[in-house]
């Protein structure tokens, strides 16, 4: 078994306890989902994983792997800068804010419109 954090082990044990309780019909599946804090659909997925893989199926399978959908930090910065430029050049409210509000920060008078 991979080395998991103490928190991950505790969560897996809690989930296992709740699933076993629901399998023994001492609680319903939607109640089990509510206890863990997930949707009933996700609870059914976890039940299937538990039945197929046992205790190991209850661990987060994404640990240690970056998401393939994650945007690189450099690309994120470029997108943020492009949004600022777009707002300044194409949004009239941003233009008026940039033109009329900035002088107030430096103690000069506001241009009346």
PyMOL commands that place a pseudoatom at each C-alpha (Angstrom):
pseudoatom trace, name=CA, resn=UNK, resi=1, chain=A, elem=C, hetatm=0, pos=[0.000, 0.000, 0.000]
pseudoatom trace, name=CA, resn=UNK, resi=2, chain=A, elem=C, hetatm=0, pos=[1.238, 3.491, -0.819]
pseudoatom trace, name=CA, resn=UNK, resi=3, chain=A, elem=C, hetatm=0, pos=[2.137, 5.759, 2.041]
pseudoatom trace, name=CA, resn=UNK, resi=4, chain=A, elem=C, hetatm=0, pos=[-0.818, 7.995, 2.767]
pseudoatom trace, name=CA, resn=UNK, resi=5, chain=A, elem=C, hetatm=0, pos=[-1.029, 10.843, 5.209]
pseudoatom trace, name=CA, resn=UNK, resi=6, chain=A, elem=C, hetatm=0, pos=[-2.600, 10.319, 8.591]
pseudoatom trace, name=CA, resn=UNK, resi=7, chain=A, elem=C, hetatm=0, pos=[-5.549, 12.498, 7.541]
pseudoatom trace, name=CA, resn=UNK, resi=8, chain=A, elem=C, hetatm=0, pos=[-6.099, 10.421, 4.384]
pseudoatom trace, name=CA, resn=UNK, resi=9, chain=A, elem=C, hetatm=0, pos=[-6.067, 7.206, 6.440]
pseudoatom trace, name=CA, resn=UNK, resi=10, chain=A, elem=C, hetatm=0, pos=[-8.542, 8.619, 8.949]
pseudoatom trace, name=CA, resn=UNK, resi=11, chain=A, elem=C, hetatm=0, pos=[-10.869, 9.781, 6.175]
pseudoatom trace, name=CA, resn=UNK, resi=12, chain=A, elem=C, hetatm=0, pos=[-10.748, 6.376, 4.468]
pseudoatom trace, name=CA, resn=UNK, resi=13, chain=A, elem=C, hetatm=0, pos=[-11.536, 4.648, 7.768]
pseudoatom trace, name=CA, resn=UNK, resi=14, chain=A, elem=C, hetatm=0, pos=[-14.474, 6.998, 8.387]
pseudoatom trace, name=CA, resn=UNK, resi=15, chain=A, elem=C, hetatm=0, pos=[-15.810, 6.401, 4.874]
pseudoatom trace, name=CA, resn=UNK, resi=16, chain=A, elem=C, hetatm=0, pos=[-15.409, 2.643, 5.301]
pseudoatom trace, name=CA, resn=UNK, resi=17, chain=A, elem=C, hetatm=0, pos=[-17.303, 2.733, 8.599]
pseudoatom trace, name=CA, resn=UNK, resi=18, chain=A, elem=C, hetatm=0, pos=[-20.157, 4.713, 7.028]
pseudoatom trace, name=CA, resn=UNK, resi=19, chain=A, elem=C, hetatm=0, pos=[-20.320, 2.425, 3.965]
pseudoatom trace, name=CA, resn=UNK, resi=20, chain=A, elem=C, hetatm=0, pos=[-20.372, -0.713, 6.124]
pseudoatom trace, name=CA, resn=UNK, resi=21, chain=A, elem=C, hetatm=0, pos=[-23.143, 0.808, 8.218]
pseudoatom trace, name=CA, resn=UNK, resi=22, chain=A, elem=C, hetatm=0, pos=[-25.206, 1.522, 5.090]
pseudoatom trace, name=CA, resn=UNK, resi=23, chain=A, elem=C, hetatm=0, pos=[-24.503, -1.973, 3.682]
pseudoatom trace, name=CA, resn=UNK, resi=24, chain=A, elem=C, hetatm=0, pos=[-25.778, -3.462, 6.942]
pseudoatom trace, name=CA, resn=UNK, resi=25, chain=A, elem=C, hetatm=0, pos=[-28.946, -1.362, 6.443]
pseudoatom trace, name=CA, resn=UNK, resi=26, chain=A, elem=C, hetatm=0, pos=[-28.438, 0.530, 9.692]
pseudoatom trace, name=CA, resn=UNK, resi=27, chain=A, elem=C, hetatm=0, pos=[-28.636, 3.764, 7.681]
pseudoatom trace, name=CA, resn=UNK, resi=28, chain=A, elem=C, hetatm=0, pos=[-29.746, 4.702, 4.195]
pseudoatom trace, name=CA, resn=UNK, resi=29, chain=A, elem=C, hetatm=0, pos=[-27.331, 5.566, 1.403]
pseudoatom trace, name=CA, resn=UNK, resi=30, chain=A, elem=C, hetatm=0, pos=[-28.401, 9.187, 1.293]
pseudoatom trace, name=CA, resn=UNK, resi=31, chain=A, elem=C, hetatm=0, pos=[-27.854, 9.442, 5.055]
pseudoatom trace, name=CA, resn=UNK, resi=32, chain=A, elem=C, hetatm=0, pos=[-24.393, 7.948, 4.595]
pseudoatom trace, name=CA, resn=UNK, resi=33, chain=A, elem=C, hetatm=0, pos=[-23.649, 10.482, 1.880]
pseudoatom trace, name=CA, resn=UNK, resi=34, chain=A, elem=C, hetatm=0, pos=[-24.802, 13.298, 4.153]
pseudoatom trace, name=CA, resn=UNK, resi=35, chain=A, elem=C, hetatm=0, pos=[-22.540, 12.098, 6.980]
pseudoatom trace, name=CA, resn=UNK, resi=36, chain=A, elem=C, hetatm=0, pos=[-19.496, 12.108, 4.685]
pseudoatom trace, name=CA, resn=UNK, resi=37, chain=A, elem=C, hetatm=0, pos=[-20.511, 15.343, 2.996]
pseudoatom trace, name=CA, resn=UNK, resi=38, chain=A, elem=C, hetatm=0, pos=[-20.918, 14.139, -0.584]
pseudoatom trace, name=CA, resn=UNK, resi=39, chain=A, elem=C, hetatm=0, pos=[-23.821, 13.672, -2.984]
pseudoatom trace, name=CA, resn=UNK, resi=40, chain=A, elem=C, hetatm=0, pos=[-25.782, 10.436, -3.038]
pseudoatom trace, name=CA, resn=UNK, resi=41, chain=A, elem=C, hetatm=0, pos=[-24.514, 9.813, -6.591]
pseudoatom trace, name=CA, resn=UNK, resi=42, chain=A, elem=C, hetatm=0, pos=[-20.908, 10.088, -5.389]
pseudoatom trace, name=CA, resn=UNK, resi=43, chain=A, elem=C, hetatm=0, pos=[-21.792, 7.783, -2.498]
pseudoatom trace, name=CA, resn=UNK, resi=44, chain=A, elem=C, hetatm=0, pos=[-22.958, 5.148, -4.992]
pseudoatom trace, name=CA, resn=UNK, resi=45, chain=A, elem=C, hetatm=0, pos=[-19.645, 5.519, -6.848]
pseudoatom trace, name=CA, resn=UNK, resi=46, chain=A, elem=C, hetatm=0, pos=[-17.680, 5.059, -3.622]
pseudoatom trace, name=CA, resn=UNK, resi=47, chain=A, elem=C, hetatm=0, pos=[-19.783, 2.017, -2.754]
pseudoatom trace, name=CA, resn=UNK, resi=48, chain=A, elem=C, hetatm=0, pos=[-18.923, 0.469, -6.127]
pseudoatom trace, name=CA, resn=UNK, resi=49, chain=A, elem=C, hetatm=0, pos=[-15.224, 1.271, -5.630]
pseudoatom trace, name=CA, resn=UNK, resi=50, chain=A, elem=C, hetatm=0, pos=[-15.324, -0.259, -2.153]
pseudoatom trace, name=CA, resn=UNK, resi=51, chain=A, elem=C, hetatm=0, pos=[-16.988, -3.411, -3.454]
pseudoatom trace, name=CA, resn=UNK, resi=52, chain=A, elem=C, hetatm=0, pos=[-14.452, -3.723, -6.278]
pseudoatom trace, name=CA, resn=UNK, resi=53, chain=A, elem=C, hetatm=0, pos=[-11.194, -2.651, -4.604]
pseudoatom trace, name=CA, resn=UNK, resi=54, chain=A, elem=C, hetatm=0, pos=[-11.904, -2.894, -0.880]
pseudoatom trace, name=CA, resn=UNK, resi=55, chain=A, elem=C, hetatm=0, pos=[-10.343, -0.429, 1.572]
pseudoatom trace, name=CA, resn=UNK, resi=56, chain=A, elem=C, hetatm=0, pos=[-7.793, 0.778, -1.026]
pseudoatom trace, name=CA, resn=UNK, resi=57, chain=A, elem=C, hetatm=0, pos=[-10.639, 2.012, -3.238]
pseudoatom trace, name=CA, resn=UNK, resi=58, chain=A, elem=C, hetatm=0, pos=[-11.571, 4.638, -0.655]
pseudoatom trace, name=CA, resn=UNK, resi=59, chain=A, elem=C, hetatm=0, pos=[-8.400, 6.704, -1.037]
pseudoatom trace, name=CA, resn=UNK, resi=60, chain=A, elem=C, hetatm=0, pos=[-8.247, 9.755, -3.255]
pseudoatom trace, name=CA, resn=UNK, resi=61, chain=A, elem=C, hetatm=0, pos=[-6.771, 8.458, -6.499]
pseudoatom trace, name=CA, resn=UNK, resi=62, chain=A, elem=C, hetatm=0, pos=[-5.545, 11.893, -7.611]
pseudoatom trace, name=CA, resn=UNK, resi=63, chain=A, elem=C, hetatm=0, pos=[-2.966, 12.274, -4.828]
pseudoatom trace, name=CA, resn=UNK, resi=64, chain=A, elem=C, hetatm=0, pos=[0.405, 13.218, -6.197]
pseudoatom trace, name=CA, resn=UNK, resi=65, chain=A, elem=C, hetatm=0, pos=[-0.810, 13.736, -9.750]
pseudoatom trace, name=CA, resn=UNK, resi=66, chain=A, elem=C, hetatm=0, pos=[-1.378, 17.229, -11.096]
pseudoatom trace, name=CA, resn=UNK, resi=67, chain=A, elem=C, hetatm=0, pos=[-4.612, 17.736, -12.952]
pseudoatom trace, name=CA, resn=UNK, resi=68, chain=A, elem=C, hetatm=0, pos=[-4.209, 17.624, -16.735]
pseudoatom trace, name=CA, resn=UNK, resi=69, chain=A, elem=C, hetatm=0, pos=[-6.680, 20.520, -16.926]
pseudoatom trace, name=CA, resn=UNK, resi=70, chain=A, elem=C, hetatm=0, pos=[-4.572, 22.810, -14.753]
pseudoatom trace, name=CA, resn=UNK, resi=71, chain=A, elem=C, hetatm=0, pos=[-3.479, 26.022, -16.418]
pseudoatom trace, name=CA, resn=UNK, resi=72, chain=A, elem=C, hetatm=0, pos=[0.225, 26.801, -16.160]
pseudoatom trace, name=CA, resn=UNK, resi=73, chain=A, elem=C, hetatm=0, pos=[1.070, 29.745, -13.901]
pseudoatom trace, name=CA, resn=UNK, resi=74, chain=A, elem=C, hetatm=0, pos=[2.578, 31.708, -16.773]
pseudoatom trace, name=CA, resn=UNK, resi=75, chain=A, elem=C, hetatm=0, pos=[-0.530, 31.235, -18.927]
pseudoatom trace, name=CA, resn=UNK, resi=76, chain=A, elem=C, hetatm=0, pos=[-2.738, 32.220, -16.004]
pseudoatom trace, name=CA, resn=UNK, resi=77, chain=A, elem=C, hetatm=0, pos=[-0.748, 35.429, -15.547]
pseudoatom trace, name=CA, resn=UNK, resi=78, chain=A, elem=C, hetatm=0, pos=[-1.039, 36.242, -19.276]
pseudoatom trace, name=CA, resn=UNK, resi=79, chain=A, elem=C, hetatm=0, pos=[-4.806, 35.689, -19.203]
pseudoatom trace, name=CA, resn=UNK, resi=80, chain=A, elem=C, hetatm=0, pos=[-5.156, 37.929, -16.139]
pseudoatom trace, name=CA, resn=UNK, resi=81, chain=A, elem=C, hetatm=0, pos=[-3.112, 40.702, -17.806]
pseudoatom trace, name=CA, resn=UNK, resi=82, chain=A, elem=C, hetatm=0, pos=[-5.106, 40.412, -21.046]
pseudoatom trace, name=CA, resn=UNK, resi=83, chain=A, elem=C, hetatm=0, pos=[-8.333, 40.782, -19.052]
pseudoatom trace, name=CA, resn=UNK, resi=84, chain=A, elem=C, hetatm=0, pos=[-7.045, 43.977, -17.426]
pseudoatom trace, name=CA, resn=UNK, resi=85, chain=A, elem=C, hetatm=0, pos=[-6.020, 45.428, -20.800]
pseudoatom trace, name=CA, resn=UNK, resi=86, chain=A, elem=C, hetatm=0, pos=[-9.379, 44.475, -22.297]
pseudoatom trace, name=CA, resn=UNK, resi=87, chain=A, elem=C, hetatm=0, pos=[-11.226, 46.112, -19.416]
pseudoatom trace, name=CA, resn=UNK, resi=88, chain=A, elem=C, hetatm=0, pos=[-9.196, 49.318, -19.743]
pseudoatom trace, name=CA, resn=UNK, resi=89, chain=A, elem=C, hetatm=0, pos=[-9.609, 49.671, -23.488]
pseudoatom trace, name=CA, resn=UNK, resi=90, chain=A, elem=C, hetatm=0, pos=[-13.103, 48.332, -24.127]
pseudoatom trace, name=CA, resn=UNK, resi=91, chain=A, elem=C, hetatm=0, pos=[-15.178, 48.927, -20.995]
pseudoatom trace, name=CA, resn=UNK, resi=92, chain=A, elem=C, hetatm=0, pos=[-16.294, 52.525, -20.556]
pseudoatom trace, name=CA, resn=UNK, resi=93, chain=A, elem=C, hetatm=0, pos=[-16.796, 52.179, -16.802]
pseudoatom trace, name=CA, resn=UNK, resi=94, chain=A, elem=C, hetatm=0, pos=[-13.219, 50.972, -16.381]
pseudoatom trace, name=CA, resn=UNK, resi=95, chain=A, elem=C, hetatm=0, pos=[-11.939, 53.843, -18.502]
pseudoatom trace, name=CA, resn=UNK, resi=96, chain=A, elem=C, hetatm=0, pos=[-13.800, 56.449, -16.484]
pseudoatom trace, name=CA, resn=UNK, resi=97, chain=A, elem=C, hetatm=0, pos=[-12.576, 54.835, -13.271]
pseudoatom trace, name=CA, resn=UNK, resi=98, chain=A, elem=C, hetatm=0, pos=[-8.979, 54.829, -14.508]
pseudoatom trace, name=CA, resn=UNK, resi=99, chain=A, elem=C, hetatm=0, pos=[-9.148, 58.417, -15.799]
pseudoatom trace, name=CA, resn=UNK, resi=100, chain=A, elem=C, hetatm=0, pos=[-11.169, 60.105, -13.072]
pseudoatom trace, name=CA, resn=UNK, resi=101, chain=A, elem=C, hetatm=0, pos=[-10.437, 58.099, -9.914]
pseudoatom trace, name=CA, resn=UNK, resi=102, chain=A, elem=C, hetatm=0, pos=[-6.645, 57.895, -10.073]
pseudoatom trace, name=CA, resn=UNK, resi=103, chain=A, elem=C, hetatm=0, pos=[-6.049, 61.660, -9.610]
pseudoatom trace, name=CA, resn=UNK, resi=104, chain=A, elem=C, hetatm=0, pos=[-7.950, 61.515, -6.310]
pseudoatom trace, name=CA, resn=UNK, resi=105, chain=A, elem=C, hetatm=0, pos=[-5.413, 59.076, -4.947]
pseudoatom trace, name=CA, resn=UNK, resi=106, chain=A, elem=C, hetatm=0, pos=[-2.669, 61.682, -5.444]
pseudoatom trace, name=CA, resn=UNK, resi=107, chain=A, elem=C, hetatm=0, pos=[-4.608, 64.615, -3.990]
pseudoatom trace, name=CA, resn=UNK, resi=108, chain=A, elem=C, hetatm=0, pos=[-5.484, 66.423, -7.197]
pseudoatom trace, name=CA, resn=UNK, resi=109, chain=A, elem=C, hetatm=0, pos=[-8.968, 67.578, -8.051]
pseudoatom trace, name=CA, resn=UNK, resi=110, chain=A, elem=C, hetatm=0, pos=[-11.399, 65.346, -9.860]
pseudoatom trace, name=CA, resn=UNK, resi=111, chain=A, elem=C, hetatm=0, pos=[-12.283, 66.321, -13.412]
pseudoatom trace, name=CA, resn=UNK, resi=112, chain=A, elem=C, hetatm=0, pos=[-15.965, 67.214, -13.543]
pseudoatom trace, name=CA, resn=UNK, resi=113, chain=A, elem=C, hetatm=0, pos=[-18.048, 65.460, -16.165]
for i in range(1, 113): cmd.bond("trace and resi %d" % i, "trace and resi %d" % (i + 1))
show_as sticks, trace
zoom trace
